[in-house]
Amino acid sequence: MKHSLTAYSAALAGVFMTAVASAPAAKAQQAAQPAIVNTPLSTNMTAAPTARPVAAPVSSDDDCGLFKTCSRTKIGLGKGDFIVRLSALGVLPEDRDSKLWLNGAAIPGRVKTTRQVMPELTFEYFFTDNLSVDLIAASSRHEVAAESTPLGHIDVGSAWVLPPTVTFAWHFRPHKRFNPYVGVGATLAWFHNVSPAGGAVQKLNVGVTGGPAADIGFDYQLVGNWFFNFDAKQMFMRMHAWANDRGQANGLPFIKAHDSLDPTVVAAGIEYRF
């Protein structure tokens, strides 16, 4: 009995020593693990708002006005464009070379033609990005006189001239806001509403004339399909005029004149692209 108690006591002591030895390791393992704290949500806390992407503003073609530049607006001029232009036109006759005849005999003197400013309408079409053709339509009134003649200064009369001019132009900077050009063409001029001055001139006839033309200018895009245009043309043409009739019974002088009008035509205006 005594021996049994001794054995039981030894076994109990071993269990106790094992528990004591393992206690520090368990505490160390517990310390190494993170603590989990359950914190209740406050009723005053709200969830953060969700970020939403903001789209960049896009210009709508539907509300593109007549005087606005939109995403669909082409910059500059190019193939397929059709232009209508309204300009202020200055017609400056040069009167480079004049010849006068009085009753069939050549006399000294020269022809003087007045200058004029009138509106001009132009139509232009682009065959390619660089090549276009334009037609100008304008009519201006000019007074004609013979100066430094043996009869002194002679007021011959006045006439309206309609000089439609077709020009083929080469544009150097297609699809750019600033687009200079040069061109060549031809002019055919009709004189209408011819009025003699009276006195020594009771009848006046002016023949149809024409000649080549050279052109230089530029287009500049202002806004949308609106452009500013400056254009200068040099036309080369002669005017043929007759005052009175040869051999009139009333004794009025028969005056014949040839004049190199060679007008310089300068225009500035606004144009619209269709």
Secondary structure in CASP SS format (residue, H / E / C, confidence):
PFRMAT SS
TARGET T0000
AUTHOR 0000-0000-0000
METHOD secondary structure of the structure
MODEL  1
M C 1.00
K H 1.00
H H 1.00
S H 1.00
L H 1.00
T H 1.00
A H 1.00
Y H 1.00
S H 1.00
A H 1.00
A H 1.00
L H 1.00
A H 1.00
G H 1.00
V H 1.00
F H 1.00
M H 1.00
T H 1.00
A H 1.00
V H 1.00
A H 1.00
S H 1.00
A H 1.00
P H 1.00
A H 1.00
A H 1.00
K H 1.00
A H 1.00
Q H 1.00
Q H 1.00
A H 1.00
A H 1.00
Q C 1.00
P C 1.00
A C 1.00
I C 1.00
V C 1.00
N C 1.00
T C 1.00
P C 1.00
L C 1.00
S C 1.00
T C 1.00
N C 1.00
M C 1.00
T C 1.00
A C 1.00
A C 1.00
P C 1.00
T C 1.00
A C 1.00
R C 1.00
P C 1.00
V C 1.00
A C 1.00
A C 1.00
P C 1.00
V C 1.00
S C 1.00
S C 1.00
D H 1.00
D H 1.00
D H 1.00
C C 1.00
G C 1.00
L C 1.00
F C 1.00
K C 1.00
T C 1.00
C C 1.00
S C 1.00
R C 1.00
T C 1.00
K C 1.00
I C 1.00
G C 1.00
L C 1.00
G C 1.00
K C 1.00
G C 1.00
D C 1.00
F E 1.00
I E 1.00
V E 1.00
R E 1.00
L E 1.00
S E 1.00
A E 1.00
L E 1.00
G E 1.00
V E 1.00
L E 1.00
P C 1.00
E C 1.00
D C 1.00
R C 1.00
D C 1.00
S E 1.00
K E 1.00
L E 1.00
W E 1.00
L E 1.00
N C 1.00
G C 1.00
A E 1.00
A E 1.00
I E 1.00
P C 1.00
G C 1.00
R E 1.00
V E 1.00
K E 1.00
T E 1.00
T C 1.00
R C 1.00
Q E 1.00
V E 1.00
M E 1.00
P E 1.00
E E 1.00
L E 1.00
T E 1.00
F E 1.00
E E 1.00
Y E 1.00
F E 1.00
F C 1.00
T C 1.00
D C 1.00
N C 1.00
L E 1.00
S E 1.00
V E 1.00
D E 1.00
L E 1.00
I E 1.00
A E 1.00
A C 1.00
S C 1.00
S E 1.00
R E 1.00
H E 1.00
E E 1.00
V E 1.00
A E 1.00
A E 1.00
E E 1.00
S E 1.00
T E 1.00
P C 1.00
L C 1.00
G E 1.00
H E 1.00
I E 1.00
D E 1.00
V E 1.00
G E 1.00
S E 1.00
A E 1.00
W E 1.00
V E 1.00
L E 1.00
P C 1.00
P C 1.00
T E 1.00
V E 1.00
T E 1.00
F E 1.00
A E 1.00
W E 1.00
H E 1.00
F C 1.00
R C 1.00
P C 1.00
H C 1.00
K C 1.00
R C 1.00
F E 1.00
N E 1.00
P E 1.00
Y E 1.00
V E 1.00
G E 1.00
V E 1.00
G E 1.00
A E 1.00
T E 1.00
L E 1.00
A E 1.00
W E 1.00
F E 1.00
H E 1.00
N E 1.00
V E 1.00
S E 1.00
P E 1.00
A C 1.00
G E 1.00
G C 1.00
A C 1.00
V E 1.00
Q C 1.00
K C 1.00
L E 1.00
N E 1.00
V E 1.00
G C 1.00
V C 1.00
T E 1.00
G E 1.00
G E 1.00
P E 1.00
A E 1.00
A E 1.00
D E 1.00
I E 1.00
G E 1.00
F E 1.00
D E 1.00
Y E 1.00
Q E 1.00
L E 1.00
V E 1.00
G C 1.00
N C 1.00
W E 1.00
F E 1.00
F E 1.00
N E 1.00
F E 1.00
D E 1.00
A E 1.00
K E 1.00
Q E 1.00
M E 1.00
F C 1.00
M C 1.00
R E 1.00
M E 1.00
H E 1.00
A E 1.00
W E 1.00
A E 1.00
N C 1.00
D C 1.00
R C 1.00
G C 1.00
Q C 1.00
A C 1.00
N C 1.00
G C 1.00
L C 1.00
P C 1.00
F C 1.00
I E 1.00
K E 1.00
A E 1.00
H E 1.00
D E 1.00
S E 1.00
L C 1.00
D C 1.00
P C 1.00
T E 1.00
V E 1.00
V E 1.00
A E 1.00
A E 1.00
G E 1.00
I E 1.00
E E 1.00
Y E 1.00
R E 1.00
F C 1.00
END
